[in-house]
Amino acid sequence: MIDRIMEWFPEEEILLADGFDKAIIGVSNNDMRVIYSKSLCIDILISQGMDEDEALEYFEYNVSGAYLGEKTPIWCLDDI
């Protein structure tokens, strides 16, 4: 997905979250921010050895809770 995004939008500044490439589900056409699946991010953290509670806490505090400027990724709540 990252290769396609870079190919389609070579002039855009794209901000990526380290370690979550497989959780990318798209790009916002309004402001060109990368969109990540929250449930896939949690799955990635669990696959790295965290239990579900640890993964949720880590994600909320260290990942989705971080503001990195106007290109901060969008976290899609797809686990509702």
N, C-alpha and C positions, 0 to 999 in steps of 0.2 A: 504494500500500500504506500509506503514512504516513497519508493521509486516513482510510482505513478503521480503522486502529489508533486514531487520535485519536477517531474517531466511536464506536467500540465501547467504548473505555476512557477516557472524558473525565476521570475523577477520578484516574487513575493518573499518576504521574511517569514519563515516558518519556525515556530518554537516547538520543540519536541520534548517529551518527558522521558528521561533516560530509563531504559529497561522495560518500557511498555509499548514497544513497536507493534507487537501482535494484538494489542488492544485498540488500535486505531480503526475507527469505523467510517471516517469521512472528514470533510473540511467544511466549515461554515462559509457559505457563499457571500455573506454580508461583510465579514471582516477577515476572512482567510485564516481563521483559527482552527487548529487540528481538533477533532472531536474523538474522544476516547470513550470506550465502554467501561463503566464502573465495574460491572460484573466480571469482565475479562481482566481488568487490572487486579481485582481481588484474587481471581484464579491464578494469575501470574505470581502474586505474593505467596499464595498457599503452595504453589509448586516450588518455591524457593525455601520452604521449610516452616513457614508460619502457620499457626492454626487460624481458623476463620476469624475469631475475635481479634487476634493480634493483627491480622491482615487488614481488617476493617479499621482498627484504631490507627495503624500506620498510614493507611491510605487517607483517612480523613485529616490527620494532623500534618503529615509530611508531603503528601502529594496534592490532593484536591484543595487543601487549605493554603497552599502557597500561591501568592500573587506575584507574577513575574512581569507585570506590565500589560500593555494593551493586547499583546499576542499570547497571553496566558491561555493554555488549552482549555477546551470545554469538556466537562465530565458529564457524560450522558447517564442519567439514572435509569438504567434499563433493567433493574432487578426488582422493580416494584410489583 
